[in-house]
Structures are given as structure tokens and as C-alpha cells.
Amino acid sequence: MAEKPVDFEKALERLETIVEEMESGELSLEQMIRHFEEGSRLVTLCSEKLNEVEQKIEKLVKKDGELTVEPFESEE
């Protein structure tokens, strides 16, 4: 199993590699299971990182000629 990526970009890159390898059809069942487990962990890591970032995002809003900072509000 690969070393655990510490940042979002590395985790996403590894996840893309895992998907490509799984789609190739060249892995054994045991390798597929290991890839699936690693991929599941990476999806969780990426999701957590995105949630952290979303909570930190602030948007700049121009009001009365001045820039102000407001918390990010999801459009859900």
C-alpha cells in the first residue's frame, strides 16, 4: 500500500491512479480489495479536507465602495 498522502492534491492524485489501475482489469482480486480499501480512505480524507476548506472560505463583498469579508455561505 502506498504512503498516506498528507494533502488534498496528493490524495486526489493517488485516488485517480487507483481508479485507473482498478479499471485496467489487470489486478488480482486481492489487489482490487486493497485498492478499494485505500481508495475509500482517500475519499474520506478528501471529503474531510474539502469540508475544512469550505468552513474557512470567506468571500470578499464590495459594500459602499469598501471591501468587507463575510463568511462563506453554502448555496445548498
PyMOL Python script that loads the backbone (N, CA, C, O; Angstrom):
from pymol import cmd

cmd.read_pdbstr("""\
ATOM      1  N   MET A   1       0.843  -1.184   0.000  1.00  0.00           N
ATOM      2  CA  MET A   1       0.000   0.000   0.000  1.00  0.00           C
ATOM      3  C   MET A   1       0.882   1.239   0.000  1.00  0.00           C
ATOM      4  O   MET A   1       1.949   1.251   0.615  1.00  0.00           O
ATOM      5  N   ALA A   2       0.439   2.267  -0.684  1.00  0.00           N
ATOM      6  CA  ALA A   2       1.208   3.498  -0.800  1.00  0.00           C
ATOM      7  C   ALA A   2       1.178   4.277   0.507  1.00  0.00           C
ATOM      8  O   ALA A   2       0.304   4.089   1.353  1.00  0.00           O
ATOM      9  N   GLU A   3       2.162   5.155   0.642  1.00  0.00           N
ATOM     10  CA  GLU A   3       2.239   6.019   1.810  1.00  0.00           C
ATOM     11  C   GLU A   3       1.027   6.954   1.824  1.00  0.00           C
ATOM     12  O   GLU A   3       0.570   7.390   0.767  1.00  0.00           O
ATOM     13  N   LYS A   4       0.510   7.260   3.003  1.00  0.00           N
ATOM     14  CA  LYS A   4      -0.685   8.106   3.111  1.00  0.00           C
ATOM     15  C   LYS A   4      -0.355   9.544   2.700  1.00  0.00           C
ATOM     16  O   LYS A   4       0.498  10.181   3.318  1.00  0.00           O
ATOM     17  N   PRO A   5      -1.024  10.060   1.665  1.00  0.00           N
ATOM     18  CA  PRO A   5      -0.797  11.446   1.255  1.00  0.00           C
ATOM     19  C   PRO A   5      -1.240  12.399   2.358  1.00  0.00           C
ATOM     20  O   PRO A   5      -2.223  12.144   3.054  1.00  0.00           O
ATOM     21  N   VAL A   6      -0.509  13.494   2.509  1.00  0.00           N
ATOM     22  CA  VAL A   6      -0.834  14.425   3.582  1.00  0.00           C
ATOM     23  C   VAL A   6      -1.673  15.602   3.103  1.00  0.00           C
ATOM     24  O   VAL A   6      -2.296  16.277   3.921  1.00  0.00           O
ATOM     25  N   ASP A   7      -1.705  15.861   1.825  1.00  0.00           N
ATOM     26  CA  ASP A   7      -2.508  16.985   1.368  1.00  0.00           C
ATOM     27  C   ASP A   7      -3.537  16.531   0.326  1.00  0.00           C
ATOM     28  O   ASP A   7      -3.463  15.429  -0.218  1.00  0.00           O
ATOM     29  N   PHE A   8      -4.473  17.400   0.080  1.00  0.00           N
ATOM     30  CA  PHE A   8      -5.593  17.092  -0.810  1.00  0.00           C
ATOM     31  C   PHE A   8      -5.130  16.712  -2.211  1.00  0.00           C
ATOM     32  O   PHE A   8      -5.597  15.726  -2.782  1.00  0.00           O
ATOM     33  N   GLU A   9      -4.207  17.501  -2.761  1.00  0.00           N
ATOM     34  CA  GLU A   9      -3.765  17.259  -4.127  1.00  0.00           C
ATOM     35  C   GLU A   9      -3.110  15.886  -4.274  1.00  0.00           C
ATOM     36  O   GLU A   9      -3.374  15.168  -5.238  1.00  0.00           O
ATOM     37  N   LYS A  10      -2.260  15.526  -3.321  1.00  0.00           N
ATOM     38  CA  LYS A  10      -1.606  14.213  -3.382  1.00  0.00           C
ATOM     39  C   LYS A  10      -2.616  13.087  -3.195  1.00  0.00           C
ATOM     40  O   LYS A  10      -2.529  12.050  -3.854  1.00  0.00           O
ATOM     41  N   ALA A  11      -3.567  13.294  -2.300  1.00  0.00           N
ATOM     42  CA  ALA A  11      -4.600  12.276  -2.068  1.00  0.00           C
ATOM     43  C   ALA A  11      -5.442  12.095  -3.329  1.00  0.00           C
ATOM     44  O   ALA A  11      -5.739  10.964  -3.715  1.00  0.00           O
ATOM     45  N   LEU A  12      -5.823  13.175  -3.963  1.00  0.00           N
ATOM     46  CA  LEU A  12      -6.628  13.102  -5.180  1.00  0.00           C
ATOM     47  C   LEU A  12      -5.849  12.443  -6.318  1.00  0.00           C
ATOM     48  O   LEU A  12      -6.396  11.639  -7.074  1.00  0.00           O
ATOM     49  N   GLU A  13      -4.575  12.790  -6.430  1.00  0.00           N
ATOM     50  CA  GLU A  13      -3.729  12.183  -7.462  1.00  0.00           C
ATOM     51  C   GLU A  13      -3.619  10.669  -7.245  1.00  0.00           C
ATOM     52  O   GLU A  13      -3.716   9.895  -8.197  1.00  0.00           O
ATOM     53  N   ARG A  14      -3.417  10.253  -5.998  1.00  0.00           N
ATOM     54  CA  ARG A  14      -3.324   8.819  -5.703  1.00  0.00           C
ATOM     55  C   ARG A  14      -4.660   8.133  -5.987  1.00  0.00           C
ATOM     56  O   ARG A  14      -4.688   7.021  -6.514  1.00  0.00           O
ATOM     57  N   LEU A  15      -5.755   8.788  -5.642  1.00  0.00           N
ATOM     58  CA  LEU A  15      -7.078   8.226  -5.888  1.00  0.00           C
ATOM     59  C   LEU A  15      -7.302   8.027  -7.388  1.00  0.00           C
ATOM     60  O   LEU A  15      -7.849   7.004  -7.799  1.00  0.00           O
ATOM     61  N   GLU A  16      -6.890   8.984  -8.198  1.00  0.00           N
ATOM     62  CA  GLU A  16      -7.025   8.852  -9.650  1.00  0.00           C
ATOM     63  C   GLU A  16      -6.202   7.667 -10.165  1.00  0.00           C
ATOM     64  O   GLU A  16      -6.652   6.932 -11.044  1.00  0.00           O
ATOM     65  N   THR A  17      -5.001   7.485  -9.617  1.00  0.00           N
ATOM     66  CA  THR A  17      -4.158   6.358 -10.006  1.00  0.00           C
ATOM     67  C   THR A  17      -4.825   5.035  -9.646  1.00  0.00           C
ATOM     68  O   THR A  17      -4.826   4.091 -10.435  1.00  0.00           O
ATOM     69  N   ILE A  18      -5.387   4.982  -8.450  1.00  0.00           N
ATOM     70  CA  ILE A  18      -6.069   3.763  -8.000  1.00  0.00           C
ATOM     71  C   ILE A  18      -7.218   3.418  -8.948  1.00  0.00           C
ATOM     72  O   ILE A  18      -7.375   2.263  -9.345  1.00  0.00           O
ATOM     73  N   VAL A  19      -8.006   4.410  -9.302  1.00  0.00           N
ATOM     74  CA  VAL A  19      -9.148   4.181 -10.200  1.00  0.00           C
ATOM     75  C   VAL A  19      -8.657   3.653 -11.552  1.00  0.00           C
ATOM     76  O   VAL A  19      -9.219   2.700 -12.091  1.00  0.00           O
ATOM     77  N   GLU A  20      -7.610   4.275 -12.094  1.00  0.00           N
ATOM     78  CA  GLU A  20      -7.071   3.817 -13.376  1.00  0.00           C
ATOM     79  C   GLU A  20      -6.604   2.368 -13.291  1.00  0.00           C
ATOM     80  O   GLU A  20      -6.874   1.566 -14.185  1.00  0.00           O
ATOM     81  N   GLU A  21      -5.899   2.040 -12.201  1.00  0.00           N
ATOM     82  CA  GLU A  21      -5.400   0.673 -12.037  1.00  0.00           C
ATOM     83  C   GLU A  21      -6.544  -0.325 -11.892  1.00  0.00           C
ATOM     84  O   GLU A  21      -6.485  -1.428 -12.434  1.00  0.00           O
ATOM     85  N   MET A  22      -7.581   0.063 -11.160  1.00  0.00           N
ATOM     86  CA  MET A  22      -8.717  -0.837 -10.983  1.00  0.00           C
ATOM     87  C   MET A  22      -9.485  -1.024 -12.288  1.00  0.00           C
ATOM     88  O   MET A  22      -9.963  -2.120 -12.580  1.00  0.00           O
ATOM     89  N   GLU A  23      -9.600   0.032 -13.061  1.00  0.00           N
ATOM     90  CA  GLU A  23     -10.321  -0.049 -14.328  1.00  0.00           C
ATOM     91  C   GLU A  23      -9.549  -0.824 -15.391  1.00  0.00           C
ATOM     92  O   GLU A  23     -10.132  -1.277 -16.376  1.00  0.00           O
ATOM     93  N   SER A  24      -8.246  -0.977 -15.196  1.00  0.00           N
ATOM     94  CA  SER A  24      -7.425  -1.669 -16.191  1.00  0.00           C
ATOM     95  C   SER A  24      -7.786  -3.145 -16.306  1.00  0.00           C
ATOM     96  O   SER A  24      -7.570  -3.762 -17.350  1.00  0.00           O
ATOM     97  N   GLY A  25      -8.335  -3.709 -15.239  1.00  0.00           N
ATOM     98  CA  GLY A  25      -8.687  -5.115 -15.248  1.00  0.00           C
ATOM     99  C   GLY A  25      -7.504  -6.041 -15.063  1.00  0.00           C
ATOM    100  O   GLY A  25      -7.645  -7.255 -15.213  1.00  0.00           O
ATOM    101  N   GLU A  26      -6.343  -5.501 -14.741  1.00  0.00           N
ATOM    102  CA  GLU A  26      -5.125  -6.296 -14.612  1.00  0.00           C
ATOM    103  C   GLU A  26      -4.788  -6.670 -13.170  1.00  0.00           C
ATOM    104  O   GLU A  26      -3.778  -7.334 -12.933  1.00  0.00           O
ATOM    105  N   LEU A  27      -5.601  -6.264 -12.213  1.00  0.00           N
ATOM    106  CA  LEU A  27      -5.313  -6.544 -10.808  1.00  0.00           C
ATOM    107  C   LEU A  27      -5.994  -7.839 -10.368  1.00  0.00           C
ATOM    108  O   LEU A  27      -7.062  -8.206 -10.860  1.00  0.00           O
ATOM    109  N   SER A  28      -5.347  -8.509  -9.435  1.00  0.00           N
ATOM    110  CA  SER A  28      -5.966  -9.695  -8.846  1.00  0.00           C
ATOM    111  C   SER A  28      -7.067  -9.246  -7.900  1.00  0.00           C
ATOM    112  O   SER A  28      -7.159  -8.065  -7.566  1.00  0.00           O
ATOM    113  N   LEU A  29      -7.894 -10.175  -7.473  1.00  0.00           N
ATOM    114  CA  LEU A  29      -8.965  -9.853  -6.541  1.00  0.00           C
ATOM    115  C   LEU A  29      -8.398  -9.260  -5.250  1.00  0.00           C
ATOM    116  O   LEU A  29      -8.947  -8.299  -4.712  1.00  0.00           O
ATOM    117  N   GLU A  30      -7.314  -9.825  -4.762  1.00  0.00           N
ATOM    118  CA  GLU A  30      -6.692  -9.326  -3.531  1.00  0.00           C
ATOM    119  C   GLU A  30      -6.186  -7.891  -3.716  1.00  0.00           C
ATOM    120  O   GLU A  30      -6.345  -7.055  -2.827  1.00  0.00           O
ATOM    121  N   GLN A  31      -5.576  -7.610  -4.870  1.00  0.00           N
ATOM    122  CA  GLN A  31      -5.103  -6.252  -5.157  1.00  0.00           C
ATOM    123  C   GLN A  31      -6.283  -5.282  -5.287  1.00  0.00           C
ATOM    124  O   GLN A  31      -6.213  -4.139  -4.835  1.00  0.00           O
ATOM    125  N   MET A  32      -7.355  -5.752  -5.905  1.00  0.00           N
ATOM    126  CA  MET A  32      -8.553  -4.908  -6.044  1.00  0.00           C
ATOM    127  C   MET A  32      -9.102  -4.528  -4.674  1.00  0.00           C
ATOM    128  O   MET A  32      -9.487  -3.380  -4.452  1.00  0.00           O
ATOM    129  N   ILE A  33      -9.138  -5.485  -3.763  1.00  0.00           N
ATOM    130  CA  ILE A  33      -9.642  -5.218  -2.418  1.00  0.00           C
ATOM    131  C   ILE A  33      -8.758  -4.199  -1.709  1.00  0.00           C
ATOM    132  O   ILE A  33      -9.263  -3.271  -1.078  1.00  0.00           O
ATOM    133  N   ARG A  34      -7.432  -4.369  -1.808  1.00  0.00           N
ATOM    134  CA  ARG A  34      -6.510  -3.413  -1.177  1.00  0.00           C
ATOM    135  C   ARG A  34      -6.686  -2.018  -1.776  1.00  0.00           C
ATOM    136  O   ARG A  34      -6.703  -1.018  -1.058  1.00  0.00           O
ATOM    137  N   HIS A  35      -6.817  -1.970  -3.098  1.00  0.00           N
ATOM    138  CA  HIS A  35      -7.023  -0.673  -3.757  1.00  0.00           C
ATOM    139  C   HIS A  35      -8.350  -0.050  -3.316  1.00  0.00           C
ATOM    140  O   HIS A  35      -8.427   1.155  -3.076  1.00  0.00           O
ATOM    141  N   PHE A  36      -9.380  -0.867  -3.214  1.00  0.00           N
ATOM    142  CA  PHE A  36     -10.682  -0.360  -2.783  1.00  0.00           C
ATOM    143  C   PHE A  36     -10.594   0.213  -1.369  1.00  0.00           C
ATOM    144  O   PHE A  36     -11.138   1.284  -1.097  1.00  0.00           O
ATOM    145  N   GLU A  37      -9.914  -0.495  -0.472  1.00  0.00           N
ATOM    146  CA  GLU A  37      -9.766  -0.024   0.904  1.00  0.00           C
ATOM    147  C   GLU A  37      -8.985   1.289   0.957  1.00  0.00           C
ATOM    148  O   GLU A  37      -9.377   2.226   1.652  1.00  0.00           O
ATOM    149  N   GLU A  38      -7.882   1.347   0.219  1.00  0.00           N
ATOM    150  CA  GLU A  38      -7.088   2.577   0.189  1.00  0.00           C
ATOM    151  C   GLU A  38      -7.903   3.710  -0.426  1.00  0.00           C
ATOM    152  O   GLU A  38      -7.895   4.832   0.081  1.00  0.00           O
ATOM    153  N   GLY A  39      -8.601   3.419  -1.510  1.00  0.00           N
ATOM    154  CA  GLY A  39      -9.422   4.432  -2.165  1.00  0.00           C
ATOM    155  C   GLY A  39     -10.512   4.972  -1.249  1.00  0.00           C
ATOM    156  O   GLY A  39     -10.798   6.169  -1.253  1.00  0.00           O
ATOM    157  N   SER A  40     -11.117   4.084  -0.466  1.00  0.00           N
ATOM    158  CA  SER A  40     -12.153   4.518   0.485  1.00  0.00           C
ATOM    159  C   SER A  40     -11.571   5.474   1.520  1.00  0.00           C
ATOM    160  O   SER A  40     -12.191   6.478   1.869  1.00  0.00           O
ATOM    161  N   ARG A  41     -10.381   5.153   2.003  1.00  0.00           N
ATOM    162  CA  ARG A  41      -9.718   6.050   2.978  1.00  0.00           C
ATOM    163  C   ARG A  41      -9.396   7.401   2.336  1.00  0.00           C
ATOM    164  O   ARG A  41      -9.550   8.447   2.966  1.00  0.00           O
ATOM    165  N   LEU A  42      -8.951   7.369   1.086  1.00  0.00           N
ATOM    166  CA  LEU A  42      -8.614   8.614   0.398  1.00  0.00           C
ATOM    167  C   LEU A  42      -9.852   9.465   0.129  1.00  0.00           C
ATOM    168  O   LEU A  42      -9.796  10.690   0.238  1.00  0.00           O
ATOM    169  N   VAL A  43     -10.958   8.833  -0.219  1.00  0.00           N
ATOM    170  CA  VAL A  43     -12.207   9.576  -0.427  1.00  0.00           C
ATOM    171  C   VAL A  43     -12.609  10.278   0.870  1.00  0.00           C
ATOM    172  O   VAL A  43     -13.020  11.438   0.853  1.00  0.00           O
ATOM    173  N   THR A  44     -12.487   9.572   1.987  1.00  0.00           N
ATOM    174  CA  THR A  44     -12.811  10.163   3.284  1.00  0.00           C
ATOM    175  C   THR A  44     -11.887  11.339   3.584  1.00  0.00           C
ATOM    176  O   THR A  44     -12.342  12.397   4.019  1.00  0.00           O
ATOM    177  N   LEU A  45     -10.587  11.152   3.350  1.00  0.00           N
ATOM    178  CA  LEU A  45      -9.617  12.216   3.589  1.00  0.00           C
ATOM    179  C   LEU A  45      -9.930  13.435   2.733  1.00  0.00           C
ATOM    180  O   LEU A  45      -9.935  14.559   3.235  1.00  0.00           O
ATOM    181  N   CYS A  46     -10.192  13.224   1.436  1.00  0.00           N
ATOM    182  CA  CYS A  46     -10.503  14.341   0.534  1.00  0.00           C
ATOM    183  C   CYS A  46     -11.782  15.057   0.963  1.00  0.00           C
ATOM    184  O   CYS A  46     -11.852  16.286   0.929  1.00  0.00           O
ATOM    185  N   SER A  47     -12.775  14.300   1.360  1.00  0.00           N
ATOM    186  CA  SER A  47     -14.041  14.878   1.812  1.00  0.00           C
ATOM    187  C   SER A  47     -13.830  15.739   3.060  1.00  0.00           C
ATOM    188  O   SER A  47     -14.374  16.837   3.170  1.00  0.00           O
ATOM    189  N   GLU A  48     -13.035  15.222   3.992  1.00  0.00           N
ATOM    190  CA  GLU A  48     -12.749  15.979   5.217  1.00  0.00           C
ATOM    191  C   GLU A  48     -12.000  17.270   4.898  1.00  0.00           C
ATOM    192  O   GLU A  48     -12.301  18.327   5.452  1.00  0.00           O
ATOM    193  N   LYS A  49     -11.020  17.173   3.996  1.00  0.00           N
ATOM    194  CA  LYS A  49     -10.251  18.365   3.613  1.00  0.00           C
ATOM    195  C   LYS A  49     -11.162  19.399   2.957  1.00  0.00           C
ATOM    196  O   LYS A  49     -11.062  20.589   3.255  1.00  0.00           O
ATOM    197  N   LEU A  50     -12.054  18.953   2.062  1.00  0.00           N
ATOM    198  CA  LEU A  50     -12.975  19.881   1.403  1.00  0.00           C
ATOM    199  C   LEU A  50     -13.906  20.547   2.413  1.00  0.00           C
ATOM    200  O   LEU A  50     -14.197  21.738   2.301  1.00  0.00           O
ATOM    201  N   ASN A  51     -14.370  19.782   3.393  1.00  0.00           N
ATOM    202  CA  ASN A  51     -15.227  20.359   4.428  1.00  0.00           C
ATOM    203  C   ASN A  51     -14.476  21.395   5.246  1.00  0.00           C
ATOM    204  O   ASN A  51     -15.032  22.441   5.579  1.00  0.00           O
ATOM    205  N   GLU A  52     -13.212  21.118   5.576  1.00  0.00           N
ATOM    206  CA  GLU A  52     -12.396  22.083   6.316  1.00  0.00           C
ATOM    207  C   GLU A  52     -12.238  23.371   5.529  1.00  0.00           C
ATOM    208  O   GLU A  52     -12.389  24.467   6.070  1.00  0.00           O
ATOM    209  N   VAL A  53     -11.931  23.227   4.245  1.00  0.00           N
ATOM    210  CA  VAL A  53     -11.727  24.395   3.392  1.00  0.00           C
ATOM    211  C   VAL A  53     -13.020  25.190   3.259  1.00  0.00           C
ATOM    212  O   VAL A  53     -13.014  26.419   3.336  1.00  0.00           O
ATOM    213  N   GLU A  54     -14.120  24.484   3.061  1.00  0.00           N
ATOM    214  CA  GLU A  54     -15.402  25.169   2.908  1.00  0.00           C
ATOM    215  C   GLU A  54     -15.715  26.016   4.139  1.00  0.00           C
ATOM    216  O   GLU A  54     -16.251  27.118   4.022  1.00  0.00           O
ATOM    217  N   GLN A  55     -15.380  25.498   5.310  1.00  0.00           N
ATOM    218  CA  GLN A  55     -15.642  26.230   6.543  1.00  0.00           C
ATOM    219  C   GLN A  55     -14.742  27.458   6.681  1.00  0.00           C
ATOM    220  O   GLN A  55     -15.085  28.400   7.395  1.00  0.00           O
ATOM    221  N   LYS A  56     -13.595  27.454   6.002  1.00  0.00           N
ATOM    222  CA  LYS A  56     -12.648  28.565   6.119  1.00  0.00           C
ATOM    223  C   LYS A  56     -12.810  29.620   5.026  1.00  0.00           C
ATOM    224  O   LYS A  56     -12.271  30.723   5.123  1.00  0.00           O
ATOM    225  N   ILE A  57     -13.565  29.260   3.986  1.00  0.00           N
ATOM    226  CA  ILE A  57     -13.681  30.190   2.850  1.00  0.00           C
ATOM    227  C   ILE A  57     -14.421  31.453   3.279  1.00  0.00           C
ATOM    228  O   ILE A  57     -15.468  31.410   3.926  1.00  0.00           O
ATOM    229  N   GLU A  58     -13.852  32.535   2.905  1.00  0.00           N
ATOM    230  CA  GLU A  58     -14.517  33.812   3.136  1.00  0.00           C
ATOM    231  C   GLU A  58     -14.601  34.519   1.791  1.00  0.00           C
ATOM    232  O   GLU A  58     -13.688  34.436   0.970  1.00  0.00           O
ATOM    233  N   LYS A  59     -15.683  35.198   1.587  1.00  0.00           N
ATOM    234  CA  LYS A  59     -15.815  35.901   0.321  1.00  0.00           C
ATOM    235  C   LYS A  59     -15.698  37.407   0.536  1.00  0.00           C
ATOM    236  O   LYS A  59     -16.138  37.953   1.547  1.00  0.00           O
ATOM    237  N   LEU A  60     -15.102  38.040  -0.430  1.00  0.00           N
ATOM    238  CA  LEU A  60     -14.985  39.496  -0.387  1.00  0.00           C
ATOM    239  C   LEU A  60     -16.225  40.096  -1.033  1.00  0.00           C
ATOM    240  O   LEU A  60     -16.622  39.703  -2.130  1.00  0.00           O
ATOM    241  N   VAL A  61     -16.813  41.025  -0.359  1.00  0.00           N
ATOM    242  CA  VAL A  61     -18.021  41.661  -0.857  1.00  0.00           C
ATOM    243  C   VAL A  61     -17.803  43.173  -0.845  1.00  0.00           C
ATOM    244  O   VAL A  61     -17.372  43.749   0.154  1.00  0.00           O
ATOM    245  N   LYS A  62     -18.108  43.790  -1.969  1.00  0.00           N
ATOM    246  CA  LYS A  62     -17.949  45.233  -2.055  1.00  0.00           C
ATOM    247  C   LYS A  62     -19.242  45.903  -1.609  1.00  0.00           C
ATOM    248  O   LYS A  62     -20.287  45.754  -2.243  1.00  0.00           O
ATOM    249  N   LYS A  63     -19.153  46.635  -0.518  1.00  0.00           N
ATOM    250  CA  LYS A  63     -20.316  47.370   0.011  1.00  0.00           C
ATOM    251  C   LYS A  63     -19.929  48.828   0.197  1.00  0.00           C
ATOM    252  O   LYS A  63     -18.926  49.141   0.839  1.00  0.00           O
ATOM    253  N   ASP A  64     -20.727  49.705  -0.367  1.00  0.00           N
ATOM    254  CA  ASP A  64     -20.495  51.145  -0.253  1.00  0.00           C
ATOM    255  C   ASP A  64     -19.060  51.514  -0.607  1.00  0.00           C
ATOM    256  O   ASP A  64     -18.461  52.374   0.040  1.00  0.00           O
ATOM    257  N   GLY A  65     -18.506  50.868  -1.632  1.00  0.00           N
ATOM    258  CA  GLY A  65     -17.167  51.200  -2.090  1.00  0.00           C
ATOM    259  C   GLY A  65     -16.051  50.579  -1.274  1.00  0.00           C
ATOM    260  O   GLY A  65     -14.879  50.787  -1.586  1.00  0.00           O
ATOM    261  N   GLU A  66     -16.378  49.827  -0.246  1.00  0.00           N
ATOM    262  CA  GLU A  66     -15.358  49.197   0.597  1.00  0.00           C
ATOM    263  C   GLU A  66     -15.450  47.681   0.498  1.00  0.00           C
ATOM    264  O   GLU A  66     -16.532  47.116   0.342  1.00  0.00           O
ATOM    265  N   LEU A  67     -14.306  47.043   0.591  1.00  0.00           N
ATOM    266  CA  LEU A  67     -14.282  45.593   0.602  1.00  0.00           C
ATOM    267  C   LEU A  67     -14.448  45.099   2.031  1.00  0.00           C
ATOM    268  O   LEU A  67     -13.756  45.556   2.940  1.00  0.00           O
ATOM    269  N   THR A  68     -15.353  44.180   2.218  1.00  0.00           N
ATOM    270  CA  THR A  68     -15.550  43.584   3.535  1.00  0.00           C
ATOM    271  C   THR A  68     -15.449  42.071   3.403  1.00  0.00           C
ATOM    272  O   THR A  68     -15.625  41.516   2.319  1.00  0.00           O
ATOM    273  N   VAL A  69     -15.170  41.430   4.495  1.00  0.00           N
ATOM    274  CA  VAL A  69     -15.065  39.978   4.499  1.00  0.00           C
ATOM    275  C   VAL A  69     -16.294  39.411   5.181  1.00  0.00           C
ATOM    276  O   VAL A  69     -16.660  39.823   6.281  1.00  0.00           O
ATOM    277  N   GLU A  70     -16.932  38.450   4.503  1.00  0.00           N
ATOM    278  CA  GLU A  70     -18.092  37.771   5.076  1.00  0.00           C
ATOM    279  C   GLU A  70     -17.850  36.270   5.058  1.00  0.00           C
ATOM    280  O   GLU A  70     -17.149  35.773   4.177  1.00  0.00           O
ATOM    281  N   PRO A  71     -18.404  35.549   5.997  1.00  0.00           N
ATOM    282  CA  PRO A  71     -18.246  34.096   5.982  1.00  0.00           C
ATOM    283  C   PRO A  71     -18.884  33.493   4.742  1.00  0.00           C
ATOM    284  O   PRO A  71     -19.878  34.005   4.225  1.00  0.00           O
ATOM    285  N   PHE A  72     -18.301  32.402   4.274  1.00  0.00           N
ATOM    286  CA  PHE A  72     -18.835  31.694   3.128  1.00  0.00           C
ATOM    287  C   PHE A  72     -20.156  31.045   3.521  1.00  0.00           C
ATOM    288  O   PHE A  72     -20.263  30.439   4.587  1.00  0.00           O
ATOM    289  N   GLU A  73     -21.155  31.174   2.663  1.00  0.00           N
ATOM    290  CA  GLU A  73     -22.436  30.523   2.894  1.00  0.00           C
ATOM    291  C   GLU A  73     -22.709  29.583   1.736  1.00  0.00           C
ATOM    292  O   GLU A  73     -22.714  29.995   0.576  1.00  0.00           O
ATOM    293  N   SER A  74     -22.935  28.334   2.054  1.00  0.00           N
ATOM    294  CA  SER A  74     -23.225  27.325   1.043  1.00  0.00           C
ATOM    295  C   SER A  74     -24.563  27.638   0.384  1.00  0.00           C
ATOM    296  O   SER A  74     -25.475  28.156   1.027  1.00  0.00           O
ATOM    297  N   GLU A  75     -24.673  27.316  -0.912  1.00  0.00           N
ATOM    298  CA  GLU A  75     -25.911  27.570  -1.630  1.00  0.00           C
ATOM    299  C   GLU A  75     -26.840  26.376  -1.600  1.00  0.00           C
ATOM    300  O   GLU A  75     -27.733  26.281  -2.443  1.00  0.00           O
ATOM    301  N   GLU A  76     -26.663  25.458  -0.659  1.00  0.00           N
ATOM    302  CA  GLU A  76     -27.489  24.240  -0.576  1.00  0.00           C
ATOM    303  C   GLU A  76     -28.898  24.547  -0.209  1.00  0.00           C
ATOM    304  O   GLU A  76     -29.719  23.638  -0.098  1.00  0.00           O
TER     305      GLU A  76
END
""", "prot")
cmd.dss("prot")
cmd.show_as("cartoon", "prot")
cmd.util.cbc("prot")
cmd.orient("prot")
